[in-house]
Amino acid sequence: MTIEIQSHSLGQPIVKAVICDLDGTLIDYEGASHEALRVVEKYTEKAFTWDLHGEIVGRRPHGPDGWASGILCSLEIPEHVLSEERYIEEVHEEVELHFGKITLMEGAIELLERFAAKKVPVAIATSSVRSSFDKKMAYHKRIVEIANVIVCGDDPELDRGKPHPDIFLLAAKRLGVPEIDKCIVFEDSPAGIQGAKSAGMLAVGIPDARFKQKKYIDKFAMADWVTTSLIHFDEENHIVLET
């Protein structure tokens, strides 16, 4: 994508709450996760590609909709060779070696700071399990300080992960915002955009340039705004904040 921001929204809708994904949206996690996910190549002659990564980005680790089962199925690796649980363990062990090198996404903290200054409630809705989230946030404590609510992929109240709307609806509930259509979600994954729109919320898509396949990019058409970077989203030009 070469445009800075594309709007599919009419006018400037009212927003009372902000919900942000974490990995790939606020922190540049996908590079580190790609290297970690490649441990699967020890068990197959097939390669774990960026195209396949684009198919599973934004999903929880476990379950039929999880990234582990999606990758193992796509690479045709049977359970007796590598189980879903063992693959998840190996990925987490590998990716933790990179946590200290993961940087903030361009414009991420600045955007959160502006919302915080205007007293707009902010939630983090991430597919990461809580233990992984906490380890990553040890290097990015300001995100946690700003967030009023944090919902992780293994939250006991969460039945389904993205692309289902559950995590966003739970975040809005905990923020105390019953007007779902006045919540705006920032997401880098098609699964997250689908979940946000299924919940009835506004959505800003920030596609990762490393995922080049057309079917990945096309899935962002359902977002209200699509941008190459958070630095291009100026809330004063796109939404009306109501606190």
C-alpha positions as CSV (number, residue, x, y, z in Angstrom):
1,M,0.0,0.0,0.0
2,T,1.3,3.5,-0.9
3,I,-1.5,5.6,0.6
4,E,-1.1,7.1,4.0
5,I,-4.8,6.6,5.1
6,Q,-7.9,5.5,3.3
7,S,-11.4,6.1,4.7
8,H,-14.4,3.9,4.2
9,S,-16.3,5.8,6.9
10,L,-18.9,8.5,6.2
11,G,-18.4,11.7,8.2
12,Q,-16.8,11.7,11.7
13,P,-18.4,9.2,14.0
14,I,-18.6,9.7,17.7
15,V,-16.2,7.6,19.8
16,K,-16.3,7.0,23.5
17,A,-13.7,4.2,23.9
18,V,-10.6,2.9,22.2
19,I,-9.6,-0.8,21.9
20,C,-6.1,-1.7,20.6
21,D,-4.6,-5.0,19.6
22,L,-1.0,-5.4,20.8
23,D,1.2,-7.5,18.6
24,G,1.8,-5.8,15.2
25,T,-0.4,-2.9,16.2
26,L,1.4,-1.3,19.2
27,I,4.6,-3.3,19.2
28,D,6.5,-4.7,16.2
29,Y,6.1,-8.3,17.2
30,E,5.6,-10.1,13.8
31,G,9.3,-10.2,12.9
32,A,10.2,-12.0,16.1
33,S,7.2,-14.2,16.0
34,H,7.9,-15.2,12.4
35,E,11.4,-16.5,13.4
36,A,9.9,-18.3,16.4
37,L,7.1,-19.9,14.4
38,R,9.7,-21.3,12.0
39,V,10.8,-23.9,14.6
40,V,8.1,-26.0,12.8
41,E,10.5,-26.4,9.9
42,K,12.5,-28.9,12.0
43,Y,9.6,-31.3,11.5
44,T,8.9,-30.9,7.8
45,E,10.6,-30.2,4.5
46,K,8.1,-27.5,3.8
47,A,8.8,-23.8,4.7
48,F,6.9,-21.6,7.0
49,T,6.3,-18.6,4.7
50,W,5.1,-15.0,5.2
51,D,2.0,-16.0,3.2
52,L,1.1,-18.7,5.7
53,H,1.9,-16.3,8.6
54,G,-0.6,-13.9,7.1
55,E,-3.2,-16.6,7.3
56,I,-2.9,-17.0,11.1
57,V,-1.9,-13.6,12.3
58,G,-4.0,-12.2,15.2
59,R,-5.3,-15.6,16.3
60,R,-4.9,-17.3,19.7
61,P,-2.5,-20.2,20.1
62,H,-4.9,-23.0,21.0
63,G,-8.1,-24.4,19.6
64,P,-9.5,-25.2,16.1
65,D,-9.2,-21.5,15.2
66,G,-5.7,-21.1,16.7
67,W,-2.5,-20.5,14.9
68,A,-0.9,-23.7,16.0
69,S,-3.5,-26.0,14.5
70,G,-3.7,-23.8,11.4
71,I,0.1,-24.0,10.7
72,L,0.3,-27.8,11.5
73,C,-2.6,-28.5,9.2
74,S,-1.3,-26.3,6.4
75,L,2.1,-28.0,6.5
76,E,0.5,-31.4,6.9
77,I,2.4,-32.3,10.1
78,P,0.6,-35.2,11.9
79,E,0.0,-35.1,15.7
80,H,2.4,-37.9,16.4
81,V,5.2,-35.9,14.8
82,L,4.5,-32.6,16.5
83,S,1.5,-32.0,18.7
84,E,-0.2,-28.6,18.9
85,E,0.7,-28.2,22.5
86,R,4.4,-29.0,22.0
87,Y,4.6,-26.6,19.0
88,I,3.1,-23.8,21.1
89,E,5.7,-24.5,23.9
90,E,8.6,-24.4,21.4
91,V,7.4,-21.2,19.8
92,H,7.0,-19.5,23.2
93,E,10.4,-20.6,24.3
94,E,12.0,-19.3,21.1
95,V,10.1,-15.9,20.9
96,E,10.9,-15.0,24.6
97,L,14.6,-14.8,23.5
98,H,13.6,-11.8,21.3
99,F,11.3,-9.9,23.7
100,G,14.0,-7.4,24.7
101,K,14.5,-6.5,21.0
102,I,10.8,-5.8,20.1
103,T,10.3,-2.1,19.5
104,L,7.1,0.0,19.6
105,M,5.2,0.5,16.3
106,E,5.6,4.0,14.8
107,G,3.2,6.4,16.4
108,A,1.8,3.9,18.9
109,I,2.6,5.5,22.2
110,E,1.9,9.0,20.8
111,L,-1.6,7.9,19.8
112,L,-2.3,6.3,23.2
113,E,-1.0,9.4,25.0
114,R,-3.3,11.6,23.1
115,F,-6.3,9.4,24.0
116,A,-5.2,9.3,27.7
117,A,-4.8,13.1,27.8
118,K,-8.4,13.5,26.5
119,K,-9.7,11.0,29.2
120,V,-10.8,8.5,26.6
121,P,-10.8,5.0,28.1
122,V,-8.4,2.6,26.4
123,A,-8.4,-1.2,26.4
124,I,-5.8,-3.7,25.1
125,A,-7.4,-6.8,23.4
126,T,-4.7,-9.2,22.5
127,S,-4.7,-12.9,21.5
128,S,-1.5,-13.4,23.5
129,V,-1.8,-15.4,26.7
130,R,-1.4,-13.4,29.9
131,S,2.0,-14.8,30.8
132,S,3.4,-13.8,27.4
133,F,1.8,-10.4,27.5
134,D,3.3,-9.6,30.9
135,K,6.8,-10.6,29.7
136,K,6.5,-8.4,26.7
137,M,5.2,-5.5,28.7
138,A,8.2,-5.5,31.0
139,Y,9.9,-3.7,28.1
140,H,6.9,-1.4,27.3
141,K,5.5,-0.4,30.7
142,R,3.9,2.8,29.4
143,I,1.3,0.8,27.4
144,V,0.1,-0.9,30.6
145,E,0.1,2.4,32.5
146,I,-2.2,3.9,29.9
147,A,-4.6,1.0,29.5
148,N,-7.7,1.0,31.6
149,V,-8.5,-2.6,30.7
150,I,-6.4,-5.5,29.4
151,V,-8.0,-8.6,27.9
152,C,-5.7,-11.5,26.9
153,G,-6.4,-14.5,24.8
154,D,-6.6,-16.9,27.7
155,D,-9.0,-14.8,29.8
156,P,-11.4,-17.1,31.7
157,E,-14.4,-15.1,30.4
158,L,-13.3,-15.5,26.8
159,D,-15.0,-18.4,25.0
160,R,-13.7,-17.7,21.4
161,G,-10.8,-15.8,20.0
162,K,-10.5,-13.6,16.9
163,P,-12.0,-13.5,14.3
164,H,-15.0,-13.8,16.6
165,P,-16.1,-10.6,18.3
166,D,-15.9,-11.9,21.9
167,I,-12.6,-10.3,23.0
168,F,-13.8,-6.8,21.8
169,L,-17.2,-7.1,23.4
170,L,-15.6,-8.2,26.7
171,A,-13.2,-5.3,26.5
172,A,-16.1,-2.8,26.0
173,K,-18.0,-4.4,28.9
174,R,-15.1,-4.0,31.2
175,L,-14.5,-0.4,30.1
176,G,-18.2,0.2,31.0
177,V,-19.1,1.3,27.5
178,P,-22.5,-0.3,26.5
179,E,-22.6,1.7,23.2
180,I,-20.7,-0.8,21.1
181,D,-20.9,1.4,17.9
182,K,-19.0,4.1,19.7
183,C,-15.9,1.9,20.3
184,I,-13.0,2.1,17.8
185,V,-10.6,-0.8,17.3
186,F,-7.0,-0.5,16.0
187,E,-5.9,-3.8,14.4
188,D,-3.2,-5.1,12.2
189,S,-4.8,-8.5,11.4
190,P,-7.7,-9.5,9.2
191,A,-9.0,-11.7,12.0
192,G,-9.0,-8.7,14.3
193,I,-10.8,-6.5,11.8
194,Q,-13.4,-9.2,11.2
195,G,-13.9,-9.5,14.9
196,A,-14.2,-5.8,15.5
197,K,-16.8,-5.4,12.7
198,S,-18.7,-8.4,13.8
199,A,-19.0,-6.8,17.2
200,G,-20.5,-3.7,15.6
201,M,-17.5,-1.4,16.3
202,L,-15.5,1.0,14.2
203,A,-12.2,-0.4,12.9
204,V,-8.8,1.0,11.8
205,G,-6.7,-1.5,9.9
206,I,-2.9,-1.3,9.8
207,P,-1.8,-4.0,7.4
208,D,1.8,-5.3,7.9
209,A,3.8,-4.6,4.7
210,R,5.6,-8.0,5.1
211,F,2.3,-9.8,4.3
212,K,2.1,-9.2,0.6
213,Q,-0.5,-11.6,-0.6
214,K,-3.6,-10.1,-2.1
215,K,-6.1,-12.1,-0.1
216,Y,-4.5,-10.7,3.1
217,I,-4.7,-7.1,2.0
218,D,-8.2,-7.5,0.5
219,K,-9.6,-8.5,3.9
220,F,-9.0,-5.0,5.2
221,A,-11.7,-3.7,2.9
222,M,-14.2,-4.1,5.7
223,A,-12.3,-1.7,8.0
224,D,-13.6,1.9,8.3
225,W,-10.1,3.3,7.8
226,V,-6.9,1.6,6.5
227,T,-3.5,3.2,7.0
228,T,0.1,2.3,6.6
229,S,1.1,3.6,10.0
230,L,-0.5,4.9,13.2
231,I,1.3,8.2,12.7
232,H,-1.2,8.9,9.9
233,F,-4.3,8.5,12.0
234,D,-5.3,12.0,13.3
235,E,-8.3,11.5,15.5
236,E,-9.3,15.1,15.1
237,N,-9.8,14.6,11.4
238,H,-11.6,11.3,11.5
239,I,-13.6,10.9,14.6
240,V,-15.4,13.0,17.3
241,L,-14.2,12.0,20.8
242,E,-16.9,12.1,23.5
243,T,-15.8,11.6,27.2
